[in-house]
Amino acid sequence: MNIAAVTACTIGVAHTYIAKEKLIEAAQDRGHHICVETQGNIGIEDELSSEVIREADVIILAADISVAHQERFAGKPIVRVSSAVAIKQPKKLITTIEHKLSQENLL
């Protein structure tokens, strides 16, 4: 599965980057490819390219604030969770997404 994700928290510092690392670790452990953009107090980092978005099977928005430029994800399955979910339960999140997309024949 190809995953594109955006992480963002209210302060835009610690939780943003911890969520990114946890999502990457969980996705890679399950054999998936993931690219993660962060939106924090210093702006957007590792911005998702149009190619990454186009090839993504799912978009994960692990954010406690509004994610900028969401229109980029039009037509893609989007999973919205808090940064806390991405930090505390990243493996469960990934397996839940796998199951849901499999049921909908999107994988």
C-alpha positions in Angstrom: 0.0 0.0 0.0 1.2 3.5 -0.7 0.4 6.0 2.0 0.6 9.7 2.0 0.2 11.4 5.4 0.3 14.8 7.0 1.0 15.3 10.7 0.2 18.5 12.6 -0.4 19.5 16.2 -1.6 22.6 17.9 1.9 23.8 18.9 3.5 22.4 15.7 6.6 20.9 17.4 7.0 17.7 19.3 3.8 15.8 18.5 4.0 16.6 14.8 7.4 15.0 14.5 6.7 12.1 16.9 3.5 11.2 15.0 5.5 11.3 11.7 8.1 8.9 13.1 5.5 6.5 14.6 3.5 6.4 11.3 6.7 5.7 9.3 7.7 2.9 11.6 4.3 1.3 11.7 3.8 1.5 7.9 7.3 0.1 7.1 6.8 -2.7 9.7 3.7 -3.7 7.7 5.6 -3.5 4.4 4.0 -0.3 3.1 5.5 2.7 1.5 4.8 6.0 3.2 5.6 9.7 2.7 4.8 12.1 5.5 4.5 15.9 5.3 4.7 17.9 8.5 2.9 21.2 9.1 4.2 23.0 12.1 5.2 26.3 13.5 8.0 26.6 10.9 5.6 25.8 8.0 5.3 22.8 5.8 8.2 20.4 5.6 8.7 17.4 3.3 5.7 18.6 1.2 3.9 15.7 -0.5 4.5 15.9 -4.3 1.7 15.6 -6.7 3.1 12.2 -7.8 3.1 10.9 -4.2 -0.5 12.0 -3.8 -1.5 10.5 -7.1 0.0 7.1 -6.3 -1.3 7.0 -2.7 -3.9 4.4 -1.9 -4.9 6.4 1.2 -4.2 9.8 2.8 -3.8 9.9 6.6 -4.3 13.3 8.3 -3.0 12.9 11.8 -3.7 16.4 12.9 -5.1 18.4 15.8 -5.5 21.5 13.7 -6.8 22.2 10.2 -4.4 20.8 7.5 -3.4 23.3 4.8 -4.1 22.6 1.2 -6.5 19.6 1.7 -7.9 20.1 -1.8 -4.8 18.3 -3.1 -6.4 15.1 -1.8 -9.7 15.3 -3.7 -10.9 11.8 -4.7 -8.6 9.9 -2.4 -9.7 8.0 0.7 -8.9 10.1 3.7 -8.5 8.9 7.3 -8.6 11.7 9.9 -7.2 11.0 13.3 -5.6 13.0 16.1 -1.9 13.1 16.5 -2.3 11.2 19.7 -3.7 8.2 17.8 -0.8 8.3 15.4 1.6 8.4 18.4 -0.1 5.9 20.7 -1.7 3.4 18.3 0.1 3.6 14.9 0.1 -0.1 14.2 -3.6 -0.4 15.0 -4.3 2.6 12.8 -2.4 1.0 9.8 -4.0 -2.4 10.2 -7.5 -0.8 10.5 -6.8 1.1 7.3 -5.6 -2.1 5.6 -8.8 -3.9 6.6 -11.1 -1.1 5.6 -9.5 -0.6 2.2 -9.4 -4.4 1.6 -13.2 -4.6 2.3 -13.8 -1.8 -0.1 -11.6 -3.4 -2.8 -9.4 -0.4 -2.9 -6.2 -2.4 -2.4 
